[in-house]
Amino acid sequence: MFSTSAIASPSVAPSNHPNWSPTRTHLKSEQVFVPAVQRRRRCRFRAAAEVSRSPTKVEEEGGTLSVRILREFIETNLGNWSGSFYQFDGRGNLLQSVNTKLSASSYGTDELISLVQTLYIKQPPMGNSISGYDSEVEWVEYKIKETNMFTADKYQQLGFFPKEKAFSLRYQTAGMLETVLRAGVLGEDDIGEESPKNLKLPSRRPSIVCESCLYSLEKDKRVRAFHIMDPQGVLEMLPVFLEERGDNKLSPFPPQDSSNRLSPFLGRWKGHSITKRSSIYGATISEADVVSLLELDDKGQLIQDITSTSGDRTTNVHWTGTVSENLVSFDGGFQMTLLPGGMCMGCPSDVGRSVAQSEPFHLEFCWVESPDKRQRLVRTYDMEGLAVSTTYFFEVRV
C-alpha cells in the first residue's frame, strides 16, 4: 500500500549544489521560479524506490511525447464533469469543500492538438440576500492553461497510462487551487487579502504541486488529488477533486473516523505495476509483479512488507510505522495521510532533507474504491524537483 518498492527509480548523480534548480511552468500566464529548499540537518532518507534492472523498451521514438499518446490523454479528459473540491490539511482534517464543474474540449489536429479546460466554481450564498428569497447561484469561471505537445512534455511532464486512464502531471503554481478556495469559500467577501482570516491558502511559490488522477473501475468518475509542498519542502495541504462525467450530483465523502480510515488498506495485496520514465530520463517502460502485506502487531505498530519481482530480480522492503489519528509515520521519514473514501496520500515528511542528500524522492496516491481492489500512482522526482518516472499499480486483496 504505502511503499513504492516496485517502481523504477533512477540512479541520480549528485548535484553540485544541494538546493533545487529554478524551474518554470505555465499553469497561469506568469512564470514562477521555485525557491531553493533550505538545507536541513543530515538525516538518512530510506527510499523505498529500488532501481529496476529488468529489460525496458522505449515508449516513443526520440524520447518525447507522441501525438497518439497526447490524443488519448485528451480523449480521456473530454466532456463535462460535475463534482466537489475538498481541501485537507496534512493530517487528513477536512478544511473546506466547494461544488465545482469542469468543461473540457479540444481543437486542432496532429501536433497542434490542444486540450482546453474551464473550471466553474460555485460561490457561497450572498450574505445580504433578502429573507425568504433564494439568491441566484453564482459560478466563477477559471480558464486552465491549455495542454498541448509542448506543455505536456516540457512543463507538466505528463505520465499517462491510456488503458488504465491514470495520469500524473506537475504544476509549479497553485493559482487554480487558490482561485477555487477564494471563489468557493469567500465569494463576494473576498477582498484580496493574501491570507484571509480562517482560510488556508497555498503558498504563492510552492516547491511542488503534483496532480495524480485515478479513474473509477466501476463508474465514469475519477479522483484528482494534489500534493502541495511549501517552499521548504514540507507538506502544506492535500486538495482533492471528486468528479463524475455528466450532470449527476456526486455523493460527498462518507463520514469515517480514524480507525475506519486505516482498515481499507490492511491485509495482503497482490498485483502488477507499470513504470514509465519521463522523456528526460529515456521514456522507457518497465513492469513488475508486487505482493504487499500491511498489518498491525499486538503493540499497535504498523508493519509493512513488500516483495516486487521484475524479470529475475526480486526486491523485498520491510517498513515499520506508527499511526496517530489519520497520519501514518514510517521509519525513514515517509508519511501517509489517510483520507475518507478509501484514499491515502504519501510523501516524505521533509523533501528538503532528501534534496540536501542528493537523493530522489516520491509522492504516492492510493484509492481503494472497493473492498477487494485498489489503484495507486507513484511519482518519483530527482533532487532538482524534476519528474523522473510515474508508476501505476493495480492490486487485488488475497
Residue pairs with C-beta under 8 A, 6 or more apart in sequence:
1 265
1 269
1 292
1 294
1 304
1 344
1 366
1 374
1 376
2 265
2 294
2 304
2 319
2 321
2 328
2 330
2 334
2 336
2 344
2 346
2 364
2 366
3 48
3 292
3 304
3 306
3 317
3 319
3 334
4 48
4 49
4 362
4 364
4 378
4 380
4 391
5 48
5 49
5 50
5 290
5 306
5 307
5 308
5 315
5 316
5 317
6 50
6 52
6 273
6 275
6 288
6 290
6 306
6 308
6 310
6 315
6 391
6 393
7 49
7 50
7 52
7 273
7 275
7 362
7 378
7 380
7 389
7 391
8 49
8 51
8 52
8 56
8 275
8 277
8 286
8 389
8 391
9 47
9 49
9 50
9 51
9 52
9 360
9 362
9 380
9 388
9 389
10 51
10 277
10 281
10 360
10 380
10 382
10 388
10 389
11 51
12 358
12 359
12 360
12 382
12 383
12 388
14 358
15 358
15 383
15 384
18 39
18 355
18 356
18 357
18 358
18 383
19 36
19 37
19 38
19 39
19 355
20 34
20 35
20 36
20 37
20 207
20 355
20 383
20 384
20 385
21 384
21 385
22 33
22 34
23 33
23 34
23 172
23 384
23 385
23 386
24 31
24 32
24 33
24 155
24 172
25 32
25 155
25 156
25 170
25 171
25 172
25 173
26 145
26 151
26 155
27 144
27 145
27 171
27 172
27 173
27 175
27 176
27 209
28 145
28 173
28 175
28 176
29 145
30 173
32 172
32 173
32 204
32 205
33 205
34 172
34 205
34 206
34 207
34 231
34 385
35 205
35 207
35 231
37 207
37 231
37 232
37 233
37 351
37 352
37 355
37 356
38 232
38 352
39 352
39 356
40 350
40 352
40 353
40 356
41 353
42 353
42 356
42 357
43 333
43 350
43 353
43 357
44 332
44 357
45 332
45 333
45 348
45 353
45 354
45 357
45 359
45 361
46 319
46 331
46 332
46 333
46 334
47 354
47 359
47 360
47 361
47 362
48 306
48 317
48 319
48 334
48 362
49 360
49 362
49 378
49 380
50 308
50 315
50 317
52 275
52 286
52 288
52 310
52 313
53 310
53 311
53 313
54 286
54 287
54 288
54 310
54 311
54 313
55 286
55 311
56 277
56 282
56 284
56 285
56 286
57 284
57 285
58 282
58 283
58 284
59 66
59 69
59 276
59 283
59 284
59 285
60 66
60 69
60 279
60 283
63 279
63 280
63 282
63 283
64 153
64 279
64 283
65 149
65 152
65 153
65 158
65 279
67 110
67 111
67 113
67 149
69 160
69 162
70 113
70 147
70 148
70 149
70 152
71 113
72 160
72 162
73 115
73 147
73 152
73 158
73 160
73 162
73 167
74 106
74 113
74 114
74 115
74 147
76 160
76 162
76 165
76 167
76 215
77 104
77 115
77 117
78 104
78 105
78 106
79 104
79 245
79 246
80 101
80 102
80 103
80 104
80 245
80 246
80 247
81 101
81 102
81 103
81 104
81 222
81 243
81 244
81 245
82 100
82 101
82 243
82 244
82 246
82 247
82 248
82 249
82 250
83 99
83 100
83 101
83 102
83 221
83 241
83 242
83 243
83 244
83 250
84 97
84 98
84 99
84 100
84 241
84 242
84 250
84 252
85 96
85 97
85 98
85 99
85 100
85 121
85 180
85 184
85 239
85 240
85 241
86 94
86 96
86 97
86 239
86 240
86 241
86 242
86 253
87 94
87 95
87 96
87 97
87 181
87 200
87 237
87 238
87 239
87 240
88 94
88 95
88 237
88 238
88 239
88 240
88 337
88 339
89 95
89 200
89 237
89 238
90 235
90 236
90 237
90 238
90 327
90 337
91 325
91 326
91 327
91 337
92 238
92 261
92 325
92 326
92 327
92 337
92 338
92 339
93 326
94 253
94 340
95 200
95 237
96 181
96 184
96 185
96 199
97 252
98 121
98 122
98 180
98 181
98 183
98 184
98 185
99 121
99 122
99 184
100 119
100 120
100 121
100 122
100 180
100 184
100 241
100 243
101 119
101 120
101 122
101 139
102 117
102 118
102 119
102 120
102 241
102 243
103 117
103 118
103 120
104 115
104 116
104 117
104 118
105 115
105 116
106 113
106 114
106 115
106 116
107 113
107 114
107 116
108 114
108 148
111 149
112 148
112 149
113 148
113 149
114 146
114 147
114 148
115 146
115 147
115 148
116 146
117 143
117 144
117 147
118 141
118 142
118 143
118 144
119 141
119 142
119 144
119 176
119 179
119 180
120 139
120 140
120 141
120 142
121 139
121 140
121 142
121 179
121 180
121 183
121 184
122 137
122 138
122 139
122 184
123 137
123 138
123 139
123 140
123 183
123 184
123 187
123 188
124 184
124 185
124 186
124 187
125 135
126 135
126 187
126 188
127 188
127 189
129 135
138 187
140 179
140 183
140 184
142 176
142 179
142 180
142 183
144 176
145 151
147 156
147 158
152 158
152 169
153 279
155 170
156 169
156 170
156 171
157 169
157 170
157 278
157 279
157 280
157 386
157 387
158 167
158 168
158 169
159 167
159 168
159 169
159 276
159 278
159 379
159 387
159 389
159 390
160 166
160 167
160 276
160 390
161 167
161 274
161 276
161 390
161 392
164 215
164 274
164 375
164 392
164 394
165 215
165 222
166 213
166 214
166 215
166 375
166 377
166 392
167 212
167 213
167 377
167 390
168 210
168 211
168 212
168 213
168 377
168 379
168 387
168 390
169 210
169 211
170 208
170 209
170 210
170 211
170 387
171 209
171 210
171 211
172 206
172 208
172 209
173 204
173 206
173 209
174 202
174 203
174 204
174 206
174 209
174 228
177 202
177 209
177 226
177 228
177 239
178 201
178 202
180 239
181 199
181 201
182 190
182 196
182 199
182 201
183 190
185 199
186 196
186 199
190 196
194 201
194 204
195 201
200 237
202 209
202 228
202 236
202 237
203 228
203 230
203 231
203 236
205 231
206 228
206 229
206 230
206 231
206 236
207 229
207 230
207 231
207 232
207 233
207 351
207 385
208 227
208 228
208 229
208 233
208 351
208 363
208 381
208 385
209 226
209 227
209 228
209 229
210 226
210 227
210 363
210 379
211 224
211 225
211 226
212 224
212 225
212 226
212 227
212 363
212 365
212 377
212 379
213 222
213 223
213 224
213 225
213 377
214 222
214 223
214 225
214 365
214 367
214 375
214 377
215 221
215 222
216 222
216 369
217 369
217 370
217 373
217 375
218 369
218 370
219 244
220 244
220 245
220 246
221 242
221 243
221 244
221 245
221 250
222 243
222 244
223 240
223 241
223 242
223 243
223 341
223 343
223 367
224 240
224 241
224 243
225 238
225 239
225 240
225 241
225 343
225 345
225 365
226 238
226 239
226 240
227 235
227 238
227 345
227 347
227 363
227 365
228 235
228 236
228 237
228 238
228 239
229 235
229 236
229 347
229 351
230 236
232 350
232 352
233 348
233 350
233 351
233 352
233 353
233 354
233 355
234 349
234 350
234 351
234 352
235 335
235 337
235 347
235 349
238 337
238 339
238 345
240 339
240 343
242 250
242 253
242 341
243 250
244 250
253 339
253 340
253 341
254 340
254 341
255 340
256 340
256 341
258 325
258 326
258 338
261 326
261 338
261 339
261 340
261 344
262 323
262 328
262 338
264 342
264 368
264 371
264 374
265 294
265 344
265 366
265 368
265 374
266 294
266 295
266 296
267 293
267 294
267 295
267 397
268 291
268 292
268 293
268 397
268 398
269 290
269 291
269 292
269 293
269 294
269 374
269 395
269 396
269 397
269 398
270 289
270 290
270 291
270 292
270 395
270 396
270 398
271 289
271 290
271 393
271 394
271 395
271 396
272 287
272 288
272 289
272 290
272 393
272 394
272 395
273 287
273 288
273 289
273 290
273 308
273 391
273 392
273 393
274 285
274 286
274 287
274 391
274 392
275 285
275 286
275 287
275 288
275 389
275 390
275 391
276 283
276 284
276 285
276 389
276 390
276 391
277 283
277 284
277 285
277 388
277 389
278 386
278 387
278 388
278 389
278 390
280 386
281 388
281 389
286 310
287 310
288 308
288 309
288 310
289 308
289 309
289 310
290 306
290 307
290 308
290 309
290 393
290 395
291 306
291 307
291 308
292 304
292 305
292 306
292 307
292 395
293 303
293 304
293 305
293 306
294 302
294 303
294 304
295 302
295 303
296 302
296 303
296 323
297 303
300 322
300 323
301 320
301 321
301 322
302 320
302 321
302 322
302 323
302 328
302 330
303 318
303 319
303 320
304 317
304 318
304 319
304 320
304 321
304 330
305 316
305 317
305 318
305 319
306 316
306 317
306 319
307 314
307 315
307 316
307 317
308 314
308 315
308 317
309 315
319 330
319 331
319 332
319 334
320 330
320 331
321 328
321 329
321 330
321 331
322 328
322 329
326 337
326 338
326 339
327 335
327 336
327 337
327 338
328 335
328 336
328 337
328 338
328 344
329 335
329 349
330 336
333 348
333 349
333 350
333 353
333 354
334 346
334 347
334 348
334 349
335 346
335 347
335 348
335 349
336 344
336 345
336 346
336 364
337 344
337 345
337 346
338 344
339 345
341 367
342 367
342 368
342 369
342 374
343 365
343 366
343 367
343 368
344 364
344 365
344 366
345 363
345 364
345 365
345 366
346 362
346 363
346 364
346 365
346 366
347 361
347 362
347 363
347 364
348 354
348 361
351 361
354 360
354 361
354 383
355 361
355 383
355 385
357 383
358 383
359 383
360 380
360 381
360 382
360 383
360 388
361 380
361 381
362 378
362 379
362 380
362 381
363 378
363 379
363 381
364 376
364 377
364 378
364 379
365 376
365 377
366 374
366 375
366 376
367 374
367 375
367 376
368 374
369 375
371 397
372 396
372 397
373 394
373 395
373 396
373 397
374 393
374 394
374 395
374 396
374 397
375 392
375 393
375 394
375 395
376 391
376 392
376 393
376 395
377 390
377 391
377 392
377 393
378 390
378 391
378 393
379 387
379 389
379 390
380 387
380 388
380 389
380 390
380 391
381 387
381 388
382 388
